[in-house]
Amino acid sequence: MDRRKKYTRMVLKEALINQLKDKSISKITIKALCEEADINRSTFYAHFRDVYDLLDQIETEVMNDMEQTLIAYYHVNINEADEMVIKLLDYIVANQDICLTLLNEKVNAGFHDKITSMAHNFVVQGFLETNKIDEELADYISTYIISGSIRLIETWLKNNSTKSSVEMADIIMRLGQNGIGAFEK
């Protein structure tokens, strides 16, 4: 893809993310996106079918990036999983605006479900490979940890990431391994 196409796609994605902060996807028009991105409608249609297609492509890119991070740093040993969580959090904070907008269930609950499903596959696989528990229990534990972790990450992003990725990874890992008891004094 040449630079002009990349630039066009980038400004349209930024315009959509910006508008999603104030409006639901159903209220966003192609006209408004094009005005904000300073492109014409025919250029928009050369790249995307509609605003939902644009949103889907943004979600797909974020999902692919996160999945590649998980694959690259995946460790079955829970004691080595910190690095994977840190790298994932580094990606999220580097793309904070997009991630926070997409995680907003008012924007699109489907993204939250996609993230949960992707993470679930990695966590269940790790549980089954390192623990002597059945698949059903691994599924329950995974659901609990992932749902809490996603909400924790949302809160972290809303608080402008005042803690580092390393500190947040430590909190997530400690909660996942030992629950609230990990923080008792």
ZADO-1210 file (C-alpha; in nm, 4 decimals, padded with zeros to 6 digits):
<atoms>
<atom x="00.0000" y="00.0000" z="00.0000" code="MET" pos="1"/>
<atom x="00.1432" y="00.3377" z="-00.0935" code="ASP" pos="2"/>
<atom x="00.1886" y="00.6278" z="00.1483" code="ARG" pos="3"/>
<atom x="-00.1197" y="00.8165" z="00.0299" code="ARG" pos="4"/>
<atom x="-00.3447" y="00.5180" z="00.0934" code="LYS" pos="5"/>
<atom x="-00.1891" y="00.4608" z="00.4355" code="LYS" pos="6"/>
<atom x="-00.2346" y="00.8262" z="00.5221" code="TYR" pos="7"/>
<atom x="-00.5982" y="00.8260" z="00.4066" code="THR" pos="8"/>
<atom x="-00.6776" y="00.5169" z="00.6111" code="ARG" pos="9"/>
<atom x="-00.4991" y="00.6625" z="00.9141" code="MET" pos="10"/>
<atom x="-00.6884" y="00.9951" z="00.9089" code="VAL" pos="11"/>
<atom x="-01.0209" y="00.8168" z="00.8621" code="LEU" pos="12"/>
<atom x="-00.9481" y="00.5856" z="01.1538" code="LYS" pos="13"/>
<atom x="-00.8481" y="00.8802" z="01.3712" code="GLU" pos="14"/>
<atom x="-01.1639" y="01.0677" z="01.2707" code="ALA" pos="15"/>
<atom x="-01.3832" y="00.7702" z="01.3601" code="LEU" pos="16"/>
<atom x="-01.2136" y="00.7128" z="01.6966" code="ILE" pos="17"/>
<atom x="-01.2478" y="01.0832" z="01.7710" code="ASN" pos="18"/>
<atom x="-01.6173" y="01.0863" z="01.6857" code="GLN" pos="19"/>
<atom x="-01.6871" y="00.7673" z="01.8809" code="LEU" pos="20"/>
<atom x="-01.5906" y="00.9546" z="02.1966" code="LYS" pos="21"/>
<atom x="-01.9066" y="01.1651" z="02.1639" code="ASP" pos="22"/>
<atom x="-02.1445" y="00.9663" z="01.9428" code="LYS" pos="23"/>
<atom x="-02.2632" y="00.6138" z="01.8926" code="SER" pos="24"/>
<atom x="-02.1555" y="00.4459" z="01.5700" code="ILE" pos="25"/>
<atom x="-02.5108" y="00.4688" z="01.4355" code="SER" pos="26"/>
<atom x="-02.5003" y="00.8501" z="01.4627" code="LYS" pos="27"/>
<atom x="-02.1726" y="00.8951" z="01.2738" code="ILE" pos="28"/>
<atom x="-02.2053" y="00.9887" z="00.9089" code="THR" pos="29"/>
<atom x="-01.9591" y="00.9404" z="00.6288" code="ILE" pos="30"/>
<atom x="-01.9981" y="01.3098" z="00.5526" code="LYS" pos="31"/>
<atom x="-01.8847" y="01.4044" z="00.9061" code="ALA" pos="32"/>
<atom x="-01.5910" y="01.1613" z="00.8900" code="LEU" pos="33"/>
<atom x="-01.4803" y="01.2991" z="00.5545" code="CYS" pos="34"/>
<atom x="-01.5029" y="01.6567" z="00.6775" code="GLU" pos="35"/>
<atom x="-01.2954" y="01.5801" z="00.9848" code="GLU" pos="36"/>
<atom x="-01.0400" y="01.3806" z="00.7836" code="ALA" pos="37"/>
<atom x="-01.0407" y="01.6449" z="00.5073" code="ASP" pos="38"/>
<atom x="-01.1062" y="01.3962" z="00.2285" code="ILE" pos="39"/>
<atom x="-01.3923" y="01.3528" z="-00.0141" code="ASN" pos="40"/>
<atom x="-01.6607" y="01.0847" z="00.0003" code="ARG" pos="41"/>
<atom x="-01.5363" y="00.9004" z="-00.3068" code="SER" pos="42"/>
<atom x="-01.1996" y="00.8572" z="-00.1360" code="THR" pos="43"/>
<atom x="-01.3752" y="00.7119" z="00.1681" code="PHE" pos="44"/>
<atom x="-01.5627" y="00.4622" z="-00.0503" code="TYR" pos="45"/>
<atom x="-01.2408" y="00.3624" z="-00.2237" code="ALA" pos="46"/>
<atom x="-01.1277" y="00.2209" z="00.1132" code="HIS" pos="47"/>
<atom x="-01.4392" y="00.1280" z="00.3124" code="PHE" pos="48"/>
<atom x="-01.8013" y="00.0291" z="00.2473" code="ARG" pos="49"/>
<atom x="-01.9427" y="00.2254" z="00.5409" code="ASP" pos="50"/>
<atom x="-01.8582" y="00.3397" z="00.8956" code="VAL" pos="51"/>
<atom x="-01.9159" y="-00.0119" z="01.0286" code="TYR" pos="52"/>
<atom x="-01.6587" y="-00.1501" z="00.7853" code="ASP" pos="53"/>
<atom x="-01.4108" y="00.1138" z="00.9038" code="LEU" pos="54"/>
<atom x="-01.4786" y="00.0239" z="01.2686" code="LEU" pos="55"/>
<atom x="-01.4433" y="-00.3454" z="01.1893" code="ASP" pos="56"/>
<atom x="-01.1061" y="-00.2869" z="01.0247" code="GLN" pos="57"/>
<atom x="-00.9828" y="-00.0870" z="01.3244" code="ILE" pos="58"/>
<atom x="-01.0942" y="-00.3666" z="01.5587" code="GLU" pos="59"/>
<atom x="-00.9323" y="-00.6308" z="01.3382" code="THR" pos="60"/>
<atom x="-00.5999" y="-00.4451" z="01.3373" code="GLU" pos="61"/>
<atom x="-00.6019" y="-00.4061" z="01.7150" code="VAL" pos="62"/>
<atom x="-00.7000" y="-00.7707" z="01.7643" code="MET" pos="63"/>
<atom x="-00.4250" y="-00.8892" z="01.5277" code="ASN" pos="64"/>
<atom x="-00.1653" y="-00.6734" z="01.7032" code="ASP" pos="65"/>
<atom x="-00.2706" y="-00.8022" z="02.0454" code="MET" pos="66"/>
<atom x="-00.2759" y="-01.1618" z="01.9271" code="GLU" pos="67"/>
<atom x="00.0724" y="-01.1263" z="01.7770" code="GLN" pos="68"/>
<atom x="00.1950" y="-00.9847" z="02.1089" code="THR" pos="69"/>
<atom x="00.0403" y="-01.2763" z="02.2982" code="LEU" pos="70"/>
<atom x="00.1915" y="-01.5282" z="02.0569" code="ILE" pos="71"/>
<atom x="00.5352" y="-01.3670" z="02.0638" code="ALA" pos="72"/>
<atom x="00.5545" y="-01.3609" z="02.4422" code="TYR" pos="73"/>
<atom x="00.3365" y="-01.6588" z="02.5346" code="TYR" pos="74"/>
<atom x="00.4728" y="-01.8629" z="02.8259" code="HIS" pos="75"/>
<atom x="00.3019" y="-02.1680" z="02.9685" code="VAL" pos="76"/>
<atom x="00.4847" y="-02.1204" z="03.2979" code="ASN" pos="77"/>
<atom x="00.2799" y="-01.8673" z="03.4946" code="ILE" pos="78"/>
<atom x="00.5974" y="-01.7326" z="03.6557" code="ASN" pos="79"/>
<atom x="00.7215" y="-01.6247" z="03.3126" code="GLU" pos="80"/>
<atom x="00.3887" y="-01.4843" z="03.1937" code="ALA" pos="81"/>
<atom x="00.4655" y="-01.1405" z="03.3412" code="ASP" pos="82"/>
<atom x="00.6632" y="-01.0459" z="03.0302" code="GLU" pos="83"/>
<atom x="00.3666" y="-01.1283" z="02.8060" code="MET" pos="84"/>
<atom x="00.1300" y="-00.9185" z="03.0188" code="VAL" pos="85"/>
<atom x="00.3787" y="-00.6285" z="03.0282" code="ILE" pos="86"/>
<atom x="00.4178" y="-00.6314" z="02.6485" code="LYS" pos="87"/>
<atom x="00.0409" y="-00.6447" z="02.6029" code="LEU" pos="88"/>
<atom x="-00.0053" y="-00.3520" z="02.8431" code="LEU" pos="89"/>
<atom x="00.2719" y="-00.1596" z="02.6637" code="ASP" pos="90"/>
<atom x="00.0784" y="-00.2058" z="02.3389" code="TYR" pos="91"/>
<atom x="-00.2472" y="-00.0970" z="02.5019" code="ILE" pos="92"/>
<atom x="-00.0987" y="00.2179" z="02.6554" code="VAL" pos="93"/>
<atom x="00.0760" y="00.3062" z="02.3259" code="ALA" pos="94"/>
<atom x="-00.2679" y="00.2807" z="02.1602" code="ASN" pos="95"/>
<atom x="-00.4604" y="00.4129" z="02.4585" code="GLN" pos="96"/>
<atom x="-00.7036" y="00.6309" z="02.2680" code="ASP" pos="97"/>
<atom x="-00.8100" y="00.3534" z="02.0322" code="ILE" pos="98"/>
<atom x="-00.8184" y="00.0810" z="02.2991" code="CYS" pos="99"/>
<atom x="-01.0172" y="00.2849" z="02.5490" code="LEU" pos="100"/>
<atom x="-01.2679" y="00.3850" z="02.2823" code="THR" pos="101"/>
<atom x="-01.3079" y="00.0291" z="02.1530" code="LEU" pos="102"/>
<atom x="-01.3397" y="-00.1156" z="02.5039" code="LEU" pos="103"/>
<atom x="-01.6321" y="00.1166" z="02.5706" code="ASN" pos="104"/>
<atom x="-01.9309" y="-00.1178" z="02.5455" code="GLU" pos="105"/>
<atom x="-02.1473" y="00.1732" z="02.4297" code="LYS" pos="106"/>
<atom x="-01.9304" y="00.1937" z="02.1183" code="VAL" pos="107"/>
<atom x="-01.9407" y="-00.1743" z="02.0368" code="ASN" pos="108"/>
<atom x="-01.9942" y="-00.4587" z="02.2834" code="ALA" pos="109"/>
<atom x="-01.8638" y="-00.6970" z="02.0198" code="GLY" pos="110"/>
<atom x="-01.5059" y="-00.5780" z="02.0638" code="PHE" pos="111"/>
<atom x="-01.5169" y="-00.6560" z="02.4349" code="HIS" pos="112"/>
<atom x="-01.6399" y="-01.0060" z="02.3472" code="ASP" pos="113"/>
<atom x="-01.3648" y="-01.0522" z="02.0866" code="LYS" pos="114"/>
<atom x="-01.0921" y="-00.9501" z="02.3332" code="ILE" pos="115"/>
<atom x="-01.2367" y="-01.1784" z="02.5987" code="THR" pos="116"/>
<atom x="-01.2500" y="-01.4721" z="02.3590" code="SER" pos="117"/>
<atom x="-00.8950" y="-01.4227" z="02.2330" code="MET" pos="118"/>
<atom x="-00.7493" y="-01.3880" z="02.5827" code="ALA" pos="119"/>
<atom x="-00.9606" y="-01.6786" z="02.7047" code="HIS" pos="120"/>
<atom x="-00.7937" y="-01.9140" z="02.4565" code="ASN" pos="121"/>
<atom x="-00.4486" y="-01.8240" z="02.5879" code="PHE" pos="122"/>
<atom x="-00.5415" y="-01.8383" z="02.9568" code="VAL" pos="123"/>
<atom x="-00.7304" y="-02.1698" z="02.9373" code="VAL" pos="124"/>
<atom x="-00.4451" y="-02.3241" z="02.7399" code="GLN" pos="125"/>
<atom x="-00.2024" y="-02.2082" z="03.0088" code="GLY" pos="126"/>
<atom x="-00.4182" y="-02.3441" z="03.2913" code="PHE" pos="127"/>
<atom x="-00.4617" y="-02.6813" z="03.1254" code="LEU" pos="128"/>
<atom x="-00.0910" y="-02.7144" z="03.0536" code="GLU" pos="129"/>
<atom x="00.0310" y="-02.6130" z="03.4003" code="THR" pos="130"/>
<atom x="-00.2402" y="-02.7299" z="03.6410" code="ASN" pos="131"/>
<atom x="-00.4203" y="-03.0529" z="03.7143" code="LYS" pos="132"/>
<atom x="-00.7671" y="-02.9086" z="03.6673" code="ILE" pos="133"/>
<atom x="-01.0410" y="-03.0042" z="03.4286" code="ASP" pos="134"/>
<atom x="-01.1379" y="-02.7960" z="03.1280" code="GLU" pos="135"/>
<atom x="-01.4653" y="-02.6722" z="03.2774" code="GLU" pos="136"/>
<atom x="-01.2921" y="-02.5342" z="03.5873" code="LEU" pos="137"/>
<atom x="-01.0209" y="-02.3782" z="03.3700" code="ALA" pos="138"/>
<atom x="-01.2990" y="-02.2115" z="03.1702" code="ASP" pos="139"/>
<atom x="-01.4571" y="-02.0621" z="03.4845" code="TYR" pos="140"/>
<atom x="-01.1256" y="-01.9404" z="03.6235" code="ILE" pos="141"/>
<atom x="-01.0273" y="-01.7912" z="03.2898" code="SER" pos="142"/>
<atom x="-01.3571" y="-01.6048" z="03.2576" code="THR" pos="143"/>
<atom x="-01.3152" y="-01.4589" z="03.6050" code="TYR" pos="144"/>
<atom x="-00.9543" y="-01.3482" z="03.5537" code="ILE" pos="145"/>
<atom x="-01.0053" y="-01.2063" z="03.2055" code="ILE" pos="146"/>
<atom x="-01.3221" y="-01.0125" z="03.2868" code="SER" pos="147"/>
<atom x="-01.1585" y="-00.8585" z="03.5915" code="GLY" pos="148"/>
<atom x="-00.8383" y="-00.7839" z="03.4027" code="SER" pos="149"/>
<atom x="-01.0221" y="-00.6068" z="03.1205" code="ILE" pos="150"/>
<atom x="-01.2106" y="-00.3883" z="03.3689" code="ARG" pos="151"/>
<atom x="-00.8865" y="-00.3216" z="03.5550" code="LEU" pos="152"/>
<atom x="-00.7176" y="-00.2143" z="03.2292" code="ILE" pos="153"/>
<atom x="-01.0126" y="00.0123" z="03.1428" code="GLU" pos="154"/>
<atom x="-00.9863" y="00.1814" z="03.4825" code="THR" pos="155"/>
<atom x="-00.6108" y="00.2160" z="03.4375" code="TRP" pos="156"/>
<atom x="-00.6562" y="00.3816" z="03.0972" code="LEU" pos="157"/>
<atom x="-00.9289" y="00.6124" z="03.2302" code="LYS" pos="158"/>
<atom x="-00.6877" y="00.7167" z="03.5066" code="ASN" pos="159"/>
<atom x="-00.4359" y="00.8149" z="03.2359" code="ASN" pos="160"/>
<atom x="-00.2139" y="00.5146" z="03.3062" code="SER" pos="161"/>
<atom x="-00.0701" y="00.6561" z="03.6279" code="THR" pos="162"/>
<atom x="00.0920" y="00.3216" z="03.7040" code="LYS" pos="163"/>
<atom x="00.3500" y="00.1694" z="03.4709" code="SER" pos="164"/>
<atom x="00.2866" y="-00.1406" z="03.2590" code="SER" pos="165"/>
<atom x="00.5161" y="-00.3332" z="03.4940" code="VAL" pos="166"/>
<atom x="00.3151" y="-00.2255" z="03.8004" code="GLU" pos="167"/>
<atom x="-00.0149" y="-00.3109" z="03.6327" code="MET" pos="168"/>
<atom x="00.1161" y="-00.6475" z="03.5133" code="ALA" pos="169"/>
<atom x="00.2192" y="-00.7226" z="03.8716" code="ASP" pos="170"/>
<atom x="-00.1307" y="-00.6379" z="03.9988" code="ILE" pos="171"/>
<atom x="-00.2977" y="-00.8506" z="03.7302" code="ILE" pos="172"/>
<atom x="-00.0661" y="-01.1458" z="03.7854" code="MET" pos="173"/>
<atom x="-00.0931" y="-01.1314" z="04.1651" code="ARG" pos="174"/>
<atom x="-00.4722" y="-01.1131" z="04.1503" code="LEU" pos="175"/>
<atom x="-00.4799" y="-01.4005" z="03.9015" code="GLY" pos="176"/>
<atom x="-00.2556" y="-01.6198" z="04.1116" code="GLN" pos="177"/>
<atom x="-00.3630" y="-01.5382" z="04.4664" code="ASN" pos="178"/>
<atom x="-00.6700" y="-01.3157" z="04.4551" code="GLY" pos="179"/>
<atom x="-00.7081" y="-01.0316" z="04.7004" code="ILE" pos="180"/>
<atom x="-00.4924" y="-01.2235" z="04.9488" code="GLY" pos="181"/>
<atom x="-00.1904" y="-01.1255" z="04.7413" code="ALA" pos="182"/>
<atom x="-00.2221" y="-00.7718" z="04.8763" code="PHE" pos="183"/>
<atom x="-00.2840" y="-00.8424" z="05.2446" code="GLU" pos="184"/>
<atom x="-00.0263" y="-00.6997" z="05.4805" code="LYS" pos="185"/>
</atoms>
